[in-house]
């Protein structure tokens, strides 16, 4: 059964430590996320504040997963990034990105699009029994 490389679901960082690590990435985002928006993102909140969705979009652009004006993820970069956590799942990851791109290419609003991609990837990983790393308390 596929799983994250680490058998423990906890990624070894508290939520606050993870927020501290992500906060600098939000400096150039518009709108600039507040800590609560970053917390919603790392908790994979399915119905977060709009600024959380926009922060996800900003991160996806910074990591070159989404190009400006594009509604589909760069398959190679997305698979490479996900492979850091799921090194044994390249074929699954390629399939997941294709599914999510197909589902979300019609979502034109950039923040909604990024959120939809994130939720799709989570759903697809869970359906394949991949462990989703969680920040500690």
N, C-alpha and C positions, 0 to 999 in steps of 0.2 A: 504494500500500500504506500503510495507516495506521501511524503511528509517534508516538512521543513528540515533542513540539515541538523538543527538542534532538536533533540527529543522533547525539550521543555518548551511549553507554549510561551513562557515569559521571555521577552527579548533581552532581559537583563538590565533594562533601564526603567526608571519610574516614569510615569506620565509627565511629571514636571521636567525631568531630565530630557525627555524626548522633545517636549515643547521648547526647552532652552536650545536644543540642537537645531530645531527647525525654524525658530524665530528669525535668525539672520536671513533666511531665504525669503522671508516676507517683506524685507526692507524695501525692495523695489517693486512690490506688487501694488496694483491699484484695483480695488481698495486694499490698503495695508491691513492685514489680519490682526485682530486682537488675540490674546492668549486663549480665550474661550473658543474662538474660531479654529485655532490650531488644535485645541483639545477635541473638538467635534470631529475634525479630520482624522486624528489618530485613533479615535474610538470608533471610527467607521460608522458614524451616525448616519442613518438612512434619510433623515429629514433635517439636515443642518441649516443653519443661517446661510443666507446668500453669500456672505463674505467667506464662509468656509468653502463653499463650492468654488468661488473665485480664487481662493488660495490654492486649491487643488489644481485649477487650471494654470495658475502662475507657476506652480512647481512642475507641472507636466511640460510647460514651455521651457523652463530653466533646464530641465533634464532632456530636452529635445525629443520628448515623447509626442508632443503635439506642436505642429508648426502654426504660426499666426494665420488665422483664417481657415485652417483645416479642421474638419470634424472627425477625422480618423487618426489613430495613433500610428506612429512610425513603427512598423512591425518588428524590425530588427532591434531597434533600441529598446522597445518595450520588453521583448523577449530576453534581451541581454540583462536588463535591470531585474526582471523577475527571476532570472536564472541565478542571481546572487543568493536568493533565498531558497530556490527550488532547483538545485543543480541537476537533479535526475529527471526533470519533467519537461525538457525542451519541446518534445512533440506536443504534449498537452498545452504548454504555454503558447505555442504557435497557433494551435487551434482556438484557444481562448481569445487571443488578440483578434483573430479573424472573425470570430463570433461577435465580439464586442464592437469591432469596427462596423460590421454589417448592421448591428442593432442601432448604432448611434450615429451613423453618418448623416441621418436626417435631422439630428438635434442641432439647430443652427446657433442658439445662444451659447457662447463659449463656456460660461461657468456651469450651466446645466449640462452641457456636453461632457465636460471633464468629470462632473459628479456621476453622470450616467455611466461613463467608462469605468470609474472606480468601483461603483456598485456592481456592475456587470462582471468585472474581474473577480471581485470577492465571491459573488454568487457561483461563478463557474469553478473557482478553486474549491469552494465548499462542496459542490456537487461531485467533485472528483476526490473528495476526502483529503484534501491538502489541509494541513494545520495553518491557521492564520495567526502569526505572531501577535502578541498583545503586550502592551506596556504594563509594567507593574503598577501598583497603586501609588 
